[in-house]
Amino acid sequence: MIFAYIRVSTDQQTVENQRFEILKFADQKKIHVGEWIEETISGTKKYQDRKLGKLLQGLKKEDILIVSELSRLGRNLMEVMSILHDCMEREIKVYAIKEGYELGNNINSKVLAFAFGLSAEIERNLISQRTKDALARIKSEGQTLGRPKGSLSKETKLTGKEEEIKDLLRKKVSVSAIGRILGVHRLTVDNFIKTRGLREDI
């Protein structure tokens, strides 16, 4: 049987991109995904504590597991390698679309999986270290990190709608009603009016 596994880290991310990639891949391979497993959970969680853990336990010999990329499987190199090794030992194929890998129980697959996982881990560490170094340098130069306290965000959901809001206020439309009209929360409208001095301009 063919399984597709999709994971996103937050509920503000979408599974649709991964689903599209897998469907496109399946169409090219002329194969049918028999079951989809989706979850919204941080990759820092152990795979045993995710739906992935239950999925892996239930896989059988010659089953196929499809993921958009190997990083969807584990939180670090060792975890990804552990999962791949287990699948290879049990003769379960793993297709990783982004990397173009079809990993099975053979030495070439094991070498490829290790090389990819190692390079990805090193790259993540290098990016993290570069970010830390850059922030430390900026801080040592006396620059303030982030937006200055009390400063206004340049762009908001209501930016560019100042005249429309002032017109509604002139017509005695309530803040709650303005929020409904513009599709935002009333507190967002109230804060925007206060910080931009829109009532004072009327």
Summary of the structure (lengths in Angstrom):
residues: 202
radius of gyration: 25.0
end to end distance: 67.0
largest distance: 74.8
contacts: 524
relative contact order: 0.08
helix: 51%
strand: 12%
